[in-house]
Amino acid sequence: MQAEKRLIKLIRGFDGRLPDEHIWEYISLAEHNECVVALENLCTQLCEYDVLPAPEELTTIQELAKEINLEESTWNFLRHSNS
């Protein structure tokens, strides 16, 4: 449950940087215990829309990915974008 709340907070932080329909879709996924899909989709759209997560957002993405067993290849490209 804690991962879901942290993920929803993270997703909400991208409001205004990603289209609203994506934000609400990912929040809905997280609320329905689909955290892996929500985080995968979030990472993909960050890349698609050229949104660079702030260092603390990237840290949260990494922590959540590890916590929910998301493959590193799904998000690690974001780390290289911030270098």
N, C-alpha and C positions, 0 to 999 in steps of 0.2 A: 504494500500500500504506500509506503514511504516513497518508493521510486516513482510511482504514478504522480504523486503530489509534486515532487521535484521536477519531473518531466513537464507537467502542466505549467509550472512556474517558468521553466526554461522556454517553452513554446510561446507563452504569453509575452515574453521579453522580446520576441521577434515581431511583435505587432508593429505595423508601420514599415517594416523592412521586407516582409513577405505579404502576398495577397491575403486578405481576410479569410477567403474560402479555405485556403491551406491551413491557416492558423486554427480555425474552428474544426476542420476535419481532423487534424492531429490531436487536438484537445479531446475530441469525441473518441478517437481511437484509444487514447491513454485512459480515459474514464471507463472504457469498456475492456480494460485489461489487455489491450493490444499495444503495450509499450514498445515492443521491438519494432513493429510496423510503423508506429508513430515516429520513433527516433530515426529509423532508416529513411522514411519519407522526408523528415525535416532536414536531414543531412543532404539528401539529394537535391532538395529545393534550395537550400543555401548555396549549393554549387551552381545550380541552374540560374539563379537570380544574382549571382556574384555578390552574395552577402557574406562578409567576413565576420565570423563570431568574435566578440571581444575575448581577450585571454581568459577571463573568468567564465565566460560561456563555453569556451572550448574545454576548459577543465571540467565543467559540469557534464558536458557531452561525453568526455572520456570516462568519468566516474560512473555515469549512468550506463554507458555501453558495457563497461566491465561488470557492473552489478546485474544487468539483465542478459548477460552473455551474448552481446551483439558482436559479430565478427569485426575485427579491427579494420578490415578493408572497406567496411561500410562508412567509416567516419575518418580514417586517418588522413585522407587527402585534405581535409580541412586544416589539419596541423601544418601542412606544407604551404597552404595559402596564407597563413599568418606569419610565416618566417620572414 
